[in-house]
Amino acid sequence: MEAATSSQKQAQTPRSPSPSELRRRFDTLEKFRRWKPEDRFKYEWVNGVIEKSPKMITFENLYLVERLDDLFQSLKPALPERGMLFTEPESMTSNTQLRVPDMAYYTARQIAEAAKGGIPTIPEFIIEFISDNDPHPRVLAKLDEYFNAGARVIWLIVPQLKSVYVYTSSVDVMICKGERVCSAEPVIPGFKISAGALFARQ
């Protein structure tokens, strides 16, 4: 079979819409939520402005997602709130702001509320994977937004540095590297793992 030409490869890769196209196509949050992008980017709605960033649930980071999910599943039977640790769930931080955290913990009550057509409150535990492409001011602004909406614990995972920044408020942070333990308590009792164990490749 002949190798695909560069033009064929470009045709196979979904083109990302430009900012002006996004503004024309999605002038309301309702239209934006119905859109299912097929490119390699994540889109969030912030007061009528669509923010675009690279997706961080990549092949290289799947082992981290699996490790975190395995930890959650081992604790789930004993959790009073049960629920699920989701990847890239819609999360409303206000009536005009829709975020898509890389991972977030929704309780059974929040899931039931969404199933009935309601909009659940912000998850209390949120995980974001951070890359060199994430502007520092935007990351900090999003932290403030999450905490103002009701989040209680936020992990910023930086795979390149094998580090986890555990925030319990926008100004209280613990940096986890090596054997230092990262915790999602009190939101998820027992959800603890050292940075070394999280990043260990088997």
C-alpha positions in Angstrom: 0.0 0.0 0.0 1.4 3.4 -0.9 2.2 5.9 1.8 -0.3 8.7 2.2 0.7 12.0 0.7 1.0 15.1 2.9 -2.1 16.5 1.4 -4.0 13.3 2.2 -2.7 13.4 5.8 -3.9 16.9 6.1 -7.3 15.9 4.8 -7.6 13.1 7.4 -6.8 15.5 10.3 -9.8 17.6 11.4 -9.1 21.3 10.9 -9.4 23.5 14.0 -11.9 26.4 13.6 -10.4 29.9 13.8 -11.5 32.2 16.6 -13.7 34.2 14.2 -15.4 31.0 13.0 -16.0 30.0 16.6 -17.6 33.4 17.4 -19.9 33.1 14.3 -20.9 29.5 14.9 -21.4 29.5 18.7 -23.0 32.7 19.9 -24.7 31.0 22.9 -23.6 28.5 25.5 -26.4 26.2 24.4 -25.0 26.0 20.9 -21.5 25.6 22.2 -22.5 22.6 24.4 -24.0 20.8 21.4 -20.8 21.0 19.5 -18.6 17.9 19.5 -15.1 19.0 18.3 -13.0 16.3 16.6 -9.6 17.9 16.7 -6.9 17.6 19.4 -7.9 20.6 21.3 -10.1 21.4 24.4 -12.6 24.2 24.2 -14.1 26.0 27.2 -16.8 28.8 27.3 -15.8 31.8 29.4 -18.3 34.6 29.5 -19.0 34.3 25.8 -15.4 33.8 24.8 -14.2 30.4 23.6 -10.8 29.4 25.1 -8.8 26.8 23.2 -6.0 24.7 24.6 -4.3 21.4 23.7 -5.9 18.3 25.2 -3.8 16.8 28.0 -5.4 13.4 28.1 -2.8 12.1 25.6 -1.3 8.7 25.0 1.7 9.8 27.1 -0.5 10.6 30.1 -2.9 7.6 29.9 -0.9 5.7 32.5 -1.4 8.6 35.0 -5.2 8.5 34.4 -5.2 4.8 34.9 -3.2 5.0 38.1 -5.5 7.7 39.5 -8.6 5.7 38.5 -7.3 2.5 40.0 -6.7 4.3 43.3 -10.2 5.8 43.2 -11.8 2.4 42.4 -10.0 0.8 45.3 -11.6 3.3 47.7 -15.0 3.7 46.1 -16.9 0.9 48.0 -16.2 2.7 51.3 -16.8 6.2 50.2 -19.9 7.8 51.7 -20.6 9.8 48.6 -19.6 7.0 46.1 -19.6 8.8 42.7 -17.1 8.7 39.9 -13.7 10.2 38.8 -14.4 11.4 35.3 -12.1 12.5 32.5 -12.9 15.8 30.8 -16.4 16.3 32.2 -18.4 19.5 31.6 -18.2 21.6 34.8 -20.1 24.9 35.2 -18.2 27.4 37.4 -21.0 30.0 36.9 -24.0 30.6 34.6 -21.7 32.0 31.9 -18.6 29.8 32.4 -18.2 26.2 31.3 -14.9 24.5 32.0 -13.7 21.0 31.0 -11.1 19.9 33.7 -8.9 17.0 32.7 -10.3 14.9 35.6 -12.9 15.7 38.3 -14.8 13.9 41.0 -18.6 13.9 40.8 -20.6 12.4 43.7 -23.5 10.1 43.2 -25.8 13.0 44.1 -24.3 15.3 41.5 -24.6 12.5 38.8 -28.2 11.9 39.7 -28.9 15.7 39.5 -27.4 15.8 36.0 -29.3 12.7 34.9 -32.5 14.6 35.7 -31.5 17.5 33.4 -30.1 19.7 36.1 -26.7 21.3 36.2 -24.6 19.9 39.1 -22.5 22.1 41.3 -18.8 22.3 40.7 -16.8 19.2 41.6 -15.0 19.6 44.9 -11.9 17.7 43.6 -10.4 18.7 40.2 -7.3 17.6 38.4 -5.6 19.5 35.6 -2.6 18.3 33.6 -0.2 21.2 32.9 2.1 21.5 30.0 4.6 24.1 28.7 1.8 25.4 26.5 -0.4 26.6 29.4 0.1 30.3 30.1 0.8 30.8 33.8 -1.7 33.7 34.3 -4.5 31.6 32.7 -3.7 28.7 35.0 -3.8 30.9 38.1 -7.0 32.6 36.9 -8.7 29.2 36.4 -7.6 28.2 39.9 -9.4 31.3 41.3 -12.4 30.5 39.2 -12.6 26.9 40.5 -12.2 27.8 44.1 -14.7 30.7 43.9 -17.2 28.2 42.4 -16.8 25.8 45.3 -13.9 23.5 44.6 -11.9 22.4 47.7 -8.9 20.5 46.4 -7.2 21.0 43.0 -4.2 19.0 41.7 -2.1 20.5 39.0 -0.1 17.6 37.6 3.1 18.5 35.6 4.3 15.3 33.9 7.5 16.9 32.5 8.7 17.7 36.1 7.1 14.7 37.7 5.5 17.1 40.2 2.0 17.6 41.6 0.9 21.0 43.0 -1.8 20.3 45.5 -4.0 23.4 46.1 -6.5 23.7 49.0 -7.1 27.3 48.2 -5.8 29.7 45.6 -3.0 30.7 48.0 -2.4 27.4 49.9 -0.3 24.9 47.9 2.0 21.9 48.6 4.4 20.8 46.0 4.7 17.0 45.8 7.8 15.3 44.3 9.5 12.0 45.0 8.1 10.4 48.2 6.0 13.4 49.2 2.3 12.3 49.4 -0.4 14.1 47.4 -3.9 14.0 49.0 -7.4 14.7 47.9 -8.7 14.7 51.4 -11.1 15.7 52.8 -13.1 15.5 49.6 -12.2 11.8 49.0 -11.1 10.1 52.2 -8.0 8.0 51.7 -7.2 9.3 48.2 -3.4 9.6 48.7 -0.5 8.7 46.5 3.2 9.8 46.5 4.4 11.6 43.5 7.0 8.9 43.0 4.3 6.2 42.9 2.1 8.3 40.6 4.8 8.8 38.0 6.5 5.4 38.2 6.5 3.6 34.9 6.1 -0.1 35.1 
